Amino acid sequence: MTGYGKAEFNAQGRKLRIEIKSLNSKSFDLNFRTPARYRGLDLTARKQLTALLHRGKCEVNVFEEWVAGQDAVSINKAVVAHYIQELKAINPLPDEVLLPTVMRMPNVFSSEEDSISEEEQEIFLSTLKKAAEALVAYRKQEGISLEQDLTNQLEQIKAQLKIIASHADTRIATRKQKLHEQLRQLTLEYDQERLEQELVYYLEKWDINEELVRLQHHLDYFQTNLEENTPTKGKKLGFIAQEMGREINTIGSKANDADLQKSVVSMKDALERIKEQVLNAL
């Protein structure tokens, strides 16, 4: 969800520049910083950005610079003085050094007409849309590398899953054989039928075949959703990753085998990477 987009419009004695920055967020959170004369377009702009950006903590900065000699434009001296004072609190530079920066900040210039024409509204919304589209393009580029990383982590989990599955049945048989050998070494008499019943109950607790099947299903489902051409999928992928984690944890608790535990640790490591990366997805 992180990204940056910018668009500009130069005409009619002024320069309009709109910048949009986006960070990860569970929902769509928008913060507008725009000159006062554009405040009436706030609701329309928010609807436009919501449809394009979907999720993320977005900050929109609108800058308007007027060409010198425009009679309809005046300088807000109080605003300029306030900006200089605030900047000097950060770094006490001379006024002539700070002034060029201050003159590019919001609300420095004011127009004699507080309202904006329909043409200006169209220009503003069109420029805003271009900035949002630039942000979307940035996100798509980031998404290519994100998808590749998620696919790599899935493959790592699948590889460890195959290793565990190949030993799942043999480990039960081996453990059962060891228990029989240990019992034969005892001089006590016991009911063979009752022993078999107890062994079945005991070994069923070690059986991980159901968990392996469910984990494979979750991996396939994650891959399918990852490849789908939908605008938003991050939350869904996050839910699937949680289900994968439950199965991996259960396999780890039932494994009772040093070699299988190594594979479980590798799967957990890959899953944590997946969970981190899913936060970057829409």
C-alpha positions as protocol buffer text, in pm:
chain_id: "A"
residue {
  index: 1
  type: MET
  ca { x: 0 y: 0 z: 0 }
}
residue {
  index: 2
  type: THR
  ca { x: 299 y: 231 z: 20 }
}
residue {
  index: 3
  type: GLY
  ca { x: 358 y: 464 z: -271 }
}
residue {
  index: 4
  type: TYR
  ca { x: 396 y: 814 z: -407 }
}
residue {
  index: 5
  type: GLY
  ca { x: 228 y: 998 z: -690 }
}
residue {
  index: 6
  type: LYS
  ca { x: 253 y: 1351 z: -827 }
}
residue {
  index: 7
  type: ALA
  ca { x: 81 y: 1555 z: -1100 }
}
residue {
  index: 8
  type: GLU
  ca { x: 108 y: 1918 z: -1214 }
}
residue {
  index: 9
  type: PHE
  ca { x: -93 y: 2171 z: -1413 }
}
residue {
  index: 10
  type: ASN
  ca { x: 65 y: 2488 z: -1553 }
}
residue {
  index: 11
  type: ALA
  ca { x: -159 y: 2752 z: -1711 }
}
residue {
  index: 12
  type: GLN
  ca { x: -360 y: 3065 z: -1649 }
}
residue {
  index: 13
  type: GLY
  ca { x: -84 y: 3235 z: -1456 }
}
residue {
  index: 14
  type: ARG
  ca { x: -48 y: 2967 z: -1192 }
}
residue {
  index: 15
  type: LYS
  ca { x: 107 y: 2631 z: -1122 }
}
residue {
  index: 16
  type: LEU
  ca { x: -95 y: 2360 z: -948 }
}
residue {
  index: 17
  type: ARG
  ca { x: 95 y: 2065 z: -801 }
}
residue {
  index: 18
  type: ILE
  ca { x: -64 y: 1773 z: -615 }
}
residue {
  index: 19
  type: GLU
  ca { x: 135 y: 1509 z: -429 }
}
residue {
  index: 20
  type: ILE
  ca { x: -6 y: 1193 z: -269 }
}
residue {
  index: 21
  type: LYS
  ca { x: 183 y: 972 z: -24 }
}
residue {
  index: 22
  type: SER
  ca { x: 48 y: 639 z: 94 }
}
residue {
  index: 23
  type: LEU
  ca { x: 142 y: 414 z: 387 }
}
residue {
  index: 24
  type: ASN
  ca { x: 4 y: 80 z: 508 }
}
residue {
  index: 25
  type: SER
  ca { x: -329 y: 85 z: 690 }
}
residue {
  index: 26
  type: LYS
  ca { x: -614 y: -158 z: 759 }
}
residue {
  index: 27
  type: SER
  ca { x: -862 y: 86 z: 606 }
}
residue {
  index: 28
  type: PHE
  ca { x: -865 y: 398 z: 389 }
}
residue {
  index: 29
  type: ASP
  ca { x: -748 y: 698 z: 594 }
}
residue {
  index: 30
  type: LEU
  ca { x: -719 y: 1027 z: 405 }
}
residue {
  index: 31
  type: ASN
  ca { x: -558 y: 1351 z: 520 }
}
residue {
  index: 32
  type: PHE
  ca { x: -606 y: 1656 z: 294 }
}
residue {
  index: 33
  type: ARG
  ca { x: -375 y: 1958 z: 297 }
}
residue {
  index: 34
  type: THR
  ca { x: -513 y: 2201 z: 44 }
}
residue {
  index: 35
  type: PRO
  ca { x: -559 y: 2579 z: 0 }
}
residue {
  index: 36
  type: ALA
  ca { x: -880 y: 2711 z: 152 }
}
residue {
  index: 37
  type: ARG
  ca { x: -1042 y: 2785 z: -183 }
}
residue {
  index: 38
  type: TYR
  ca { x: -1046 y: 2416 z: -273 }
}
residue {
  index: 39
  type: ARG
  ca { x: -1212 y: 2303 z: 51 }
}
residue {
  index: 40
  type: GLY
  ca { x: -1551 y: 2285 z: -119 }
}
residue {
  index: 41
  type: LEU
  ca { x: -1422 y: 1999 z: -334 }
}
residue {
  index: 42
  type: ASP
  ca { x: -1312 y: 1792 z: -36 }
}
residue {
  index: 43
  type: LEU
  ca { x: -1601 y: 1544 z: -45 }
}
residue {
  index: 44
  type: THR
  ca { x: -1585 y: 1493 z: -422 }
}
residue {
  index: 45
  type: ALA
  ca { x: -1208 y: 1447 z: -405 }
}
residue {
  index: 46
  type: ARG
  ca { x: -1238 y: 1192 z: -126 }
}
residue {
  index: 47
  type: LYS
  ca { x: -1487 y: 984 z: -324 }
}
residue {
  index: 48
  type: GLN
  ca { x: -1258 y: 995 z: -626 }
}
residue {
  index: 49
  type: LEU
  ca { x: -954 y: 885 z: -426 }
}
residue {
  index: 50
  type: THR
  ca { x: -1144 y: 613 z: -240 }
}
residue {
  index: 51
  type: ALA
  ca { x: -1247 y: 454 z: -571 }
}
residue {
  index: 52
  type: LEU
  ca { x: -889 y: 462 z: -700 }
}
residue {
  index: 53
  type: LEU
  ca { x: -678 y: 385 z: -391 }
}
residue {
  index: 54
  type: HIS
  ca { x: -905 y: 154 z: -184 }
}
residue {
  index: 55
  type: ARG
  ca { x: -679 y: 123 z: 124 }
}
residue {
  index: 56
  type: GLY
  ca { x: -388 y: 296 z: 291 }
}
residue {
  index: 57
  type: LYS
  ca { x: -308 y: 597 z: 507 }
}
residue {
  index: 58
  type: CYS
  ca { x: -291 y: 865 z: 238 }
}
residue {
  index: 59
  type: GLU
  ca { x: -170 y: 1221 z: 267 }
}
residue {
  index: 60
  type: VAL
  ca { x: -263 y: 1466 z: -9 }
}
residue {
  index: 61
  type: ASN
  ca { x: -70 y: 1793 z: -39 }
}
residue {
  index: 62
  type: VAL
  ca { x: -191 y: 2059 z: -280 }
}
residue {
  index: 63
  type: PHE
  ca { x: 45 y: 2341 z: -376 }
}
residue {
  index: 64
  type: GLU
  ca { x: -56 y: 2642 z: -580 }
}
residue {
  index: 65
  type: GLU
  ca { x: 199 y: 2894 z: -709 }
}
residue {
  index: 66
  type: TRP
  ca { x: 95 y: 3217 z: -878 }
}
residue {
  index: 67
  type: VAL
  ca { x: 297 y: 3391 z: -1145 }
}
residue {
  index: 68
  type: ALA
  ca { x: 423 y: 3736 z: -1044 }
}
residue {
  index: 69
  type: GLY
  ca { x: 217 y: 4025 z: -1176 }
}
residue {
  index: 70
  type: GLN
  ca { x: -125 y: 3863 z: -1137 }
}
residue {
  index: 71
  type: ASP
  ca { x: -347 y: 4144 z: -1004 }
}
residue {
  index: 72
  type: ALA
  ca { x: -606 y: 3910 z: -860 }
}
residue {
  index: 73
  type: VAL
  ca { x: -353 y: 3754 z: -623 }
}
residue {
  index: 74
  type: SER
  ca { x: -220 y: 3889 z: -293 }
}
residue {
  index: 75
  type: ILE
  ca { x: 26 y: 3759 z: -33 }
}
residue {
  index: 76
  type: ASN
  ca { x: -100 y: 3649 z: 307 }
}
residue {
  index: 77
  type: LYS
  ca { x: 164 y: 3827 z: 514 }
}
residue {
  index: 78
  type: ALA
  ca { x: 46 y: 3679 z: 842 }
}
residue {
  index: 79
  type: VAL
  ca { x: 72 y: 3327 z: 699 }
}
residue {
  index: 80
  type: VAL
  ca { x: 423 y: 3398 z: 564 }
}
residue {
  index: 81
  type: ALA
  ca { x: 534 y: 3533 z: 903 }
}
residue {
  index: 82
  type: HIS
  ca { x: 392 y: 3227 z: 1079 }
}
residue {
  index: 83
  type: TYR
  ca { x: 571 y: 2987 z: 846 }
}
residue {
  index: 84
  type: ILE
  ca { x: 903 y: 3168 z: 894 }
}
residue {
  index: 85
  type: GLN
  ca { x: 860 y: 3163 z: 1272 }
}
residue {
  index: 86
  type: GLU
  ca { x: 788 y: 2789 z: 1273 }
}
residue {
  index: 87
  type: LEU
  ca { x: 1082 y: 2711 z: 1046 }
}
residue {
  index: 88
  type: LYS
  ca { x: 1319 y: 2920 z: 1258 }
}
residue {
  index: 89
  type: ALA
  ca { x: 1216 y: 2714 z: 1559 }
}
residue {
  index: 90
  type: ILE
  ca { x: 1355 y: 2415 z: 1373 }
}
residue {
  index: 91
  type: ASN
  ca { x: 1659 y: 2585 z: 1217 }
}
residue {
  index: 92
  type: PRO
  ca { x: 1737 y: 2956 z: 1284 }
}
residue {
  index: 93
  type: LEU
  ca { x: 1824 y: 3054 z: 926 }
}
residue {
  index: 94
  type: PRO
  ca { x: 1793 y: 3412 z: 791 }
}
residue {
  index: 95
  type: ASP
  ca { x: 1460 y: 3524 z: 645 }
}
residue {
  index: 96
  type: GLU
  ca { x: 1599 y: 3554 z: 294 }
}
residue {
  index: 97
  type: VAL
  ca { x: 1705 y: 3187 z: 305 }
}
residue {
  index: 98
  type: LEU
  ca { x: 1367 y: 3063 z: 433 }
}
residue {
  index: 99
  type: LEU
  ca { x: 1151 y: 3287 z: 213 }
}
residue {
  index: 100
  type: PRO
  ca { x: 1180 y: 3087 z: -116 }
}
residue {
  index: 101
  type: THR
  ca { x: 1065 y: 2774 z: 68 }
}
residue {
  index: 102
  type: VAL
  ca { x: 784 y: 2957 z: 249 }
}
residue {
  index: 103
  type: MET
  ca { x: 648 y: 3107 z: -73 }
}
residue {
  index: 104
  type: ARG
  ca { x: 577 y: 2757 z: -205 }
}
residue {
  index: 105
  type: MET
  ca { x: 376 y: 2652 z: 101 }
}
residue {
  index: 106
  type: PRO
  ca { x: -8 y: 2635 z: 118 }
}
residue {
  index: 107
  type: ASN
  ca { x: -219 y: 2947 z: 171 }
}
residue {
  index: 108
  type: VAL
  ca { x: 67 y: 3191 z: 112 }
}
residue {
  index: 109
  type: PHE
  ca { x: -119 y: 3343 z: -182 }
}
residue {
  index: 110
  type: SER
  ca { x: -486 y: 3436 z: -176 }
}
residue {
  index: 111
  type: SER
  ca { x: -720 y: 3530 z: -453 }
}
residue {
  index: 112
  type: GLU
  ca { x: -969 y: 3814 z: -444 }
}
residue {
  index: 113
  type: GLU
  ca { x: -1230 y: 3558 z: -543 }
}
residue {
  index: 114
  type: ASP
  ca { x: -1283 y: 3290 z: -282 }
}
residue {
  index: 115
  type: SER
  ca { x: -1495 y: 3074 z: -513 }
}
residue {
  index: 116
  type: ILE
  ca { x: -1350 y: 2878 z: -800 }
}
residue {
  index: 117
  type: SER
  ca { x: -1496 y: 2839 z: -1145 }
}
residue {
  index: 118
  type: GLU
  ca { x: -1620 y: 2512 z: -1292 }
}
residue {
  index: 119
  type: GLU
  ca { x: -1313 y: 2506 z: -1514 }
}
residue {
  index: 120
  type: GLU
  ca { x: -1086 y: 2533 z: -1211 }
}
residue {
  index: 121
  type: GLN
  ca { x: -1278 y: 2257 z: -1038 }
}
residue {
  index: 122
  type: GLU
  ca { x: -1229 y: 2030 z: -1339 }
}
residue {
  index: 123
  type: ILE
  ca { x: -859 y: 2115 z: -1349 }
}
residue {
  index: 124
  type: PHE
  ca { x: -819 y: 2038 z: -979 }
}
residue {
  index: 125
  type: LEU
  ca { x: -1004 y: 1705 z: -993 }
}
residue {
  index: 126
  type: SER
  ca { x: -828 y: 1605 z: -1314 }
}
residue {
  index: 127
  type: THR
  ca { x: -485 y: 1680 z: -1165 }
}
residue {
  index: 128
  type: LEU
  ca { x: -582 y: 1495 z: -848 }
}
residue {
  index: 129
  type: LYS
  ca { x: -684 y: 1191 z: -1053 }
}
residue {
  index: 130
  type: LYS
  ca { x: -351 y: 1194 z: -1241 }
}
residue {
  index: 131
  type: ALA
  ca { x: -161 y: 1205 z: -911 }
}
residue {
  index: 132
  type: ALA
  ca { x: -368 y: 912 z: -780 }
}
residue {
  index: 133
  type: GLU
  ca { x: -307 y: 715 z: -1100 }
}
residue {
  index: 134
  type: ALA
  ca { x: 67 y: 781 z: -1064 }
}
residue {
  index: 135
  type: LEU
  ca { x: 44 y: 640 z: -710 }
}
residue {
  index: 136
  type: VAL
  ca { x: -142 y: 334 z: -838 }
}
residue {
  index: 137
  type: ALA
  ca { x: 130 y: 278 z: -1100 }
}
residue {
  index: 138
  type: TYR
  ca { x: 394 y: 300 z: -826 }
}
residue {
  index: 139
  type: ARG
  ca { x: 202 y: 45 z: -619 }
}
residue {
  index: 140
  type: LYS
  ca { x: 181 y: -193 z: -914 }
}
residue {
  index: 141
  type: GLN
  ca { x: 557 y: -187 z: -958 }
}
residue {
  index: 142
  type: GLU
  ca { x: 602 y: -262 z: -590 }
}
residue {
  index: 143
  type: GLY
  ca { x: 341 y: -535 z: -621 }
}
residue {
  index: 144
  type: ILE
  ca { x: 544 y: -726 z: -881 }
}
residue {
  index: 145
  type: SER
  ca { x: 835 y: -778 z: -642 }
}
residue {
  index: 146
  type: LEU
  ca { x: 591 y: -840 z: -354 }
}
residue {
  index: 147
  type: GLU
  ca { x: 415 y: -1119 z: -546 }
}
residue {
  index: 148
  type: GLN
  ca { x: 747 y: -1282 z: -629 }
}
residue {
  index: 149
  type: ASP
  ca { x: 857 y: -1278 z: -266 }
}
residue {
  index: 150
  type: LEU
  ca { x: 526 y: -1425 z: -147 }
}
residue {
  index: 151
  type: THR
  ca { x: 551 y: -1698 z: -411 }
}
residue {
  index: 152
  type: ASN
  ca { x: 905 y: -1783 z: -297 }
}
residue {
  index: 153
  type: GLN
  ca { x: 792 y: -1816 z: 64 }
}
residue {
  index: 154
  type: LEU
  ca { x: 501 y: -2037 z: -38 }
}
residue {
  index: 155
  type: GLU
  ca { x: 738 y: -2264 z: -227 }
}
residue {
  index: 156
  type: GLN
  ca { x: 956 y: -2292 z: 82 }
}
residue {
  index: 157
  type: ILE
  ca { x: 658 y: -2402 z: 293 }
}
residue {
  index: 158
  type: LYS
  ca { x: 550 y: -2650 z: 21 }
}
residue {
  index: 159
  type: ALA
  ca { x: 900 y: -2799 z: 10 }
}
residue {
  index: 160
  type: GLN
  ca { x: 903 y: -2855 z: 387 }
}
residue {
  index: 161
  type: LEU
  ca { x: 549 y: -2991 z: 371 }
}
residue {
  index: 162
  type: LYS
  ca { x: 664 y: -3260 z: 127 }
}
residue {
  index: 163
  type: ILE
  ca { x: 948 y: -3355 z: 360 }
}
residue {
  index: 164
  type: ILE
  ca { x: 713 y: -3389 z: 655 }
}
residue {
  index: 165
  type: ALA
  ca { x: 454 y: -3583 z: 449 }
}
residue {
  index: 166
  type: SER
  ca { x: 718 y: -3832 z: 336 }
}
residue {
  index: 167
  type: HIS
  ca { x: 794 y: -3919 z: 700 }
}
residue {
  index: 168
  type: ALA
  ca { x: 442 y: -3886 z: 841 }
}
residue {
  index: 169
  type: ASP
  ca { x: 343 y: -4254 z: 811 }
}
residue {
  index: 170
  type: THR
  ca { x: 682 y: -4414 z: 873 }
}
residue {
  index: 171
  type: ARG
  ca { x: 731 y: -4226 z: 1200 }
}
residue {
  index: 172
  type: ILE
  ca { x: 405 y: -4373 z: 1337 }
}
residue {
  index: 173
  type: ALA
  ca { x: 505 y: -4726 z: 1240 }
}
residue {
  index: 174
  type: THR
  ca { x: 853 y: -4677 z: 1384 }
}
residue {
  index: 175
  type: ARG
  ca { x: 717 y: -4541 z: 1710 }
}
residue {
  index: 176
  type: LYS
  ca { x: 468 y: -4828 z: 1738 }
}
residue {
  index: 177
  type: GLN
  ca { x: 744 y: -5082 z: 1685 }
}
residue {
  index: 178
  type: LYS
  ca { x: 957 y: -4922 z: 1956 }
}
residue {
  index: 179
  type: LEU
  ca { x: 669 y: -4931 z: 2202 }
}
residue {
  index: 180
  type: HIS
  ca { x: 614 y: -5303 z: 2135 }
}
residue {
  index: 181
  type: GLU
  ca { x: 984 y: -5374 z: 2187 }
}
residue {
  index: 182
  type: GLN
  ca { x: 984 y: -5183 z: 2514 }
}
residue {
  index: 183
  type: LEU
  ca { x: 679 y: -5372 z: 2637 }
}
residue {
  index: 184
  type: ARG
  ca { x: 834 y: -5709 z: 2548 }
}
residue {
  index: 185
  type: GLN
  ca { x: 1125 y: -5626 z: 2772 }
}
residue {
  index: 186
  type: LEU
  ca { x: 886 y: -5602 z: 3066 }
}
residue {
  index: 187
  type: THR
  ca { x: 805 y: -5915 z: 3271 }
}
residue {
  index: 188
  type: LEU
  ca { x: 448 y: -5803 z: 3335 }
}
residue {
  index: 189
  type: GLU
  ca { x: 147 y: -5979 z: 3184 }
}
residue {
  index: 190
  type: TYR
  ca { x: -96 y: -5760 z: 2987 }
}
residue {
  index: 191
  type: ASP
  ca { x: -405 y: -5786 z: 2769 }
}
residue {
  index: 192
  type: GLN
  ca { x: -288 y: -5773 z: 2407 }
}
residue {
  index: 193
  type: GLU
  ca { x: -626 y: -5653 z: 2276 }
}
residue {
  index: 194
  type: ARG
  ca { x: -646 y: -5374 z: 2534 }
}
residue {
  index: 195
  type: LEU
  ca { x: -289 y: -5278 z: 2452 }
}
residue {
  index: 196
  type: GLU
  ca { x: -374 y: -5241 z: 2084 }
}
residue {
  index: 197
  type: GLN
  ca { x: -670 y: -5020 z: 2171 }
}
residue {
  index: 198
  type: GLU
  ca { x: -452 y: -4798 z: 2386 }
}
residue {
  index: 199
  type: LEU
  ca { x: -186 y: -4780 z: 2117 }
}
residue {
  index: 200
  type: VAL
  ca { x: -442 y: -4672 z: 1857 }
}
residue {
  index: 201
  type: TYR
  ca { x: -565 y: -4396 z: 2090 }
}
residue {
  index: 202
  type: TYR
  ca { x: -208 y: -4293 z: 2174 }
}
residue {
  index: 203
  type: LEU
  ca { x: -79 y: -4291 z: 1817 }
}
residue {
  index: 204
  type: GLU
  ca { x: -382 y: -4106 z: 1683 }
}
residue {
  index: 205
  type: LYS
  ca { x: -263 y: -3807 z: 1882 }
}
residue {
  index: 206
  type: TRP
  ca { x: 54 y: -3813 z: 1672 }
}
residue {
  index: 207
  type: ASP
  ca { x: -125 y: -3844 z: 1340 }
}
residue {
  index: 208
  type: ILE
  ca { x: -75 y: -3526 z: 1135 }
}
residue {
  index: 209
  type: ASN
  ca { x: -223 y: -3634 z: 801 }
}
residue {
  index: 210
  type: GLU
  ca { x: -535 y: -3418 z: 842 }
}
residue {
  index: 211
  type: GLU
  ca { x: -322 y: -3114 z: 924 }
}
residue {
  index: 212
  type: LEU
  ca { x: -102 y: -3179 z: 621 }
}
residue {
  index: 213
  type: VAL
  ca { x: -407 y: -3198 z: 392 }
}
residue {
  index: 214
  type: ARG
  ca { x: -556 y: -2878 z: 533 }
}
residue {
  index: 215
  type: LEU
  ca { x: -225 y: -2693 z: 510 }
}
residue {
  index: 216
  type: GLN
  ca { x: -187 y: -2796 z: 146 }
}
residue {
  index: 217
  type: HIS
  ca { x: -539 y: -2669 z: 81 }
}
residue {
  index: 218
  type: HIS
  ca { x: -456 y: -2334 z: 243 }
}
residue {
  index: 219
  type: LEU
  ca { x: -137 y: -2305 z: 38 }
}
residue {
  index: 220
  type: ASP
  ca { x: -325 y: -2370 z: -287 }
}
residue {
  index: 221
  type: TYR
  ca { x: -600 y: -2125 z: -187 }
}
residue {
  index: 222
  type: PHE
  ca { x: -343 y: -1858 z: -104 }
}
residue {
  index: 223
  type: GLN
  ca { x: -172 y: -1907 z: -440 }
}
residue {
  index: 224
  type: THR
  ca { x: -504 y: -1889 z: -626 }
}
residue {
  index: 225
  type: ASN
  ca { x: -600 y: -1561 z: -458 }
}
residue {
  index: 226
  type: LEU
  ca { x: -252 y: -1421 z: -512 }
}
residue {
  index: 227
  type: GLU
  ca { x: -282 y: -1478 z: -887 }
}
residue {
  index: 228
  type: GLU
  ca { x: -636 y: -1337 z: -916 }
}
residue {
  index: 229
  type: ASN
  ca { x: -667 y: -1003 z: -1095 }
}
residue {
  index: 230
  type: THR
  ca { x: -861 y: -819 z: -824 }
}
residue {
  index: 231
  type: PRO
  ca { x: -794 y: -465 z: -692 }
}
residue {
  index: 232
  type: THR
  ca { x: -790 y: -569 z: -325 }
}
residue {
  index: 233
  type: LYS
  ca { x: -680 y: -898 z: -173 }
}
residue {
  index: 234
  type: GLY
  ca { x: -450 y: -813 z: 120 }
}
residue {
  index: 235
  type: LYS
  ca { x: -704 y: -877 z: 398 }
}
residue {
  index: 236
  type: LYS
  ca { x: -811 y: -1209 z: 247 }
}
residue {
  index: 237
  type: LEU
  ca { x: -450 y: -1324 z: 211 }
}
residue {
  index: 238
  type: GLY
  ca { x: -393 y: -1226 z: 574 }
}
residue {
  index: 239
  type: PHE
  ca { x: -684 y: -1445 z: 688 }
}
residue {
  index: 240
  type: ILE
  ca { x: -555 y: -1741 z: 486 }
}
residue {
  index: 241
  type: ALA
  ca { x: -208 y: -1692 z: 636 }
}
residue {
  index: 242
  type: GLN
  ca { x: -361 y: -1713 z: 985 }
}
residue {
  index: 243
  type: GLU
  ca { x: -521 y: -2048 z: 897 }
}
residue {
  index: 244
  type: MET
  ca { x: -187 y: -2171 z: 763 }
}
residue {
  index: 245
  type: GLY
  ca { x: -28 y: -2074 z: 1093 }
}
residue {
  index: 246
  type: ARG
  ca { x: -281 y: -2278 z: 1292 }
}
residue {
  index: 247
  type: GLU
  ca { x: -207 y: -2593 z: 1093 }
}
residue {
  index: 248
  type: ILE
  ca { x: 171 y: -2545 z: 1115 }
}
residue {
  index: 249
  type: ASN
  ca { x: 151 y: -2497 z: 1492 }
}
residue {
  index: 250
  type: THR
  ca { x: -59 y: -2812 z: 1529 }
}
residue {
  index: 251
  type: ILE
  ca { x: 188 y: -3010 z: 1319 }
}
residue {
  index: 252
  type: GLY
  ca { x: 469 y: -2880 z: 1539 }
}
residue {
  index: 253
  type: SER
  ca { x: 292 y: -2980 z: 1859 }
}
residue {
  index: 254
  type: LYS
  ca { x: 223 y: -3333 z: 1727 }
}
residue {
  index: 255
  type: ALA
  ca { x: 555 y: -3391 z: 1552 }
}
residue {
  index: 256
  type: ASN
  ca { x: 755 y: -3517 z: 1850 }
}
residue {
  index: 257
  type: ASP
  ca { x: 1044 y: -3566 z: 1611 }
}
residue {
  index: 258
  type: ALA
  ca { x: 1362 y: -3359 z: 1590 }
}
residue {
  index: 259
  type: ASP
  ca { x: 1389 y: -3371 z: 1210 }
}
residue {
  index: 260
  type: LEU
  ca { x: 1025 y: -3280 z: 1159 }
}
residue {
  index: 261
  type: GLN
  ca { x: 1059 y: -2993 z: 1405 }
}
residue {
  index: 262
  type: LYS
  ca { x: 1332 y: -2846 z: 1186 }
}
residue {
  index: 263
  type: SER
  ca { x: 1092 y: -2845 z: 892 }
}
residue {
  index: 264
  type: VAL
  ca { x: 823 y: -2685 z: 1110 }
}
residue {
  index: 265
  type: VAL
  ca { x: 1063 y: -2409 z: 1213 }
}
residue {
  index: 266
  type: SER
  ca { x: 1145 y: -2343 z: 847 }
}
residue {
  index: 267
  type: MET
  ca { x: 774 y: -2322 z: 764 }
}
residue {
  index: 268
  type: LYS
  ca { x: 714 y: -2080 z: 1051 }
}
residue {
  index: 269
  type: ASP
  ca { x: 998 y: -1861 z: 933 }
}
residue {
  index: 270
  type: ALA
  ca { x: 854 y: -1845 z: 580 }
}
residue {
  index: 271
  type: LEU
  ca { x: 504 y: -1781 z: 716 }
}
residue {
  index: 272
  type: GLU
  ca { x: 624 y: -1485 z: 924 }
}
residue {
  index: 273
  type: ARG
  ca { x: 773 y: -1337 z: 610 }
}
residue {
  index: 274
  type: ILE
  ca { x: 441 y: -1387 z: 433 }
}
residue {
  index: 275
  type: LYS
  ca { x: 250 y: -1215 z: 714 }
}
residue {
  index: 276
  type: GLU
  ca { x: 486 y: -917 z: 701 }
}
residue {
  index: 277
  type: GLN
  ca { x: 458 y: -884 z: 325 }
}
residue {
  index: 278
  type: VAL
  ca { x: 78 y: -925 z: 318 }
}
residue {
  index: 279
  type: LEU
  ca { x: 57 y: -600 z: 517 }
}
residue {
  index: 280
  type: ASN
  ca { x: 194 y: -426 z: 207 }
}
residue {
  index: 281
  type: ALA
  ca { x: -81 y: -564 z: -17 }
}
residue {
  index: 282
  type: LEU
  ca { x: -412 y: -397 z: -89 }
}
